Amino acid sequence: MGRRTSGNGARRGRRPATSRAELERVAFELFAERGFDATTIDDIAAAANIGRRTFFRYFGSKNDVVWGNFTEQLASMRSRFASCPPDQPLMEAIRDVVVDFNRFDPQVVPWHRRRMELILKVPALQAHSTLRYADWRAVVAEFVAQRLGTEQDALLPRAISHATLGVCIAAYEHWLLHPDTDLCDVLSRMLAELAAGFGASVAASTPER
């Protein structure tokens, strides 16, 4: 039997979602229940007891729901970079800001894990994620360019931003595979390795001939 609904298709007993966070929570419940691909915007709106038009006041697409308030978070990340001491080494500053950017209260960590599982594992989200990754890299490249006195699209800022993102994605994948690990610890260690060129770890892992 199907789920009982009111005349407008909304779940009985649920008050209308009145904030971005509440609507996001409703959507994530449906993603867990039905899967991302099988959940439509109409499904989310009905479950939240709102209309399609109201949904689009909060999110431009279903993909945007998964990324939450990412634009605002990037603005915060940019502010963190701006507050770094001028004499702090470049890669150390990047590590500190990126780790802080990924620091969450313990009660939020399970929620963030669900978000990253969708972002990294759902094929339908990959094209959209590419755009978000580019926005993230742009913030890093902007900081690097300012420090080096060069253009943001110069080779070195681009290379550092790409390398930083790659290390972060690897750290996230490791975190998802090993739930007992601390995300910030993994990120901090791997970004330190990036700054050092992975030399010590590679040398320690190389078999003796």
C-alpha positions, 0 to 999 in steps of 0.5 A: 500500500502507498503512503497516506497523503493529504489532498495536495500529496503531502505527508500527513502530520508534517508541518511545511518546511520553513527553512533551507535546513529543514527542506534539506533534511526532508530531502536527505530522508527521501534519498536514504529511503528511495535513493537519489536517482529515484527521488524527484523534486516533486517528491521532496516538495510533497514530503516537505508539505510545500509546492514546487515554487517554494522548493525553488526559492531555496534550491535551484535543483535537486543536485543543489540540495546535496551541496547545501549552503556551499556558496556561503561556506566558500565565502567563509573559507575566503574570509579565513584565508584573508585572516591568515598571518602574512608571514605564515608559510603558504602551504601551512596556511592552506592546511589550516584553513582547509582543515578548519573548513571541514571541522564540524560539531560531533552531532553534525558529523553523521549528517556530513558523512551522508552528504559526502557519500552522495557527492562522491558515490552518486554518478548522477551528481558528478557533473554538478560536483565538477562545477562545485569543485571548480568554485572551491579550487578558485578560492584556493587559487585566489589565495595562492595568487595573492601570496605569490603576487601573480594572476589567479589563472597562472600555472602555480595557483592552478596546480596548487589548487588542483593538488589540494583538492585531490588530496582532500577528495582522497582524505574524504574517501578514506574517511568514508571507508574508515568511519572511526577515523577523524576527518580533520586529522586525516586532512591535516596529515595529508595536506602536510604530506602534500606540502612536503612532497610526500617524500618521507611517506614514499621513502618509508614505503619503498621496499629495500632492494 
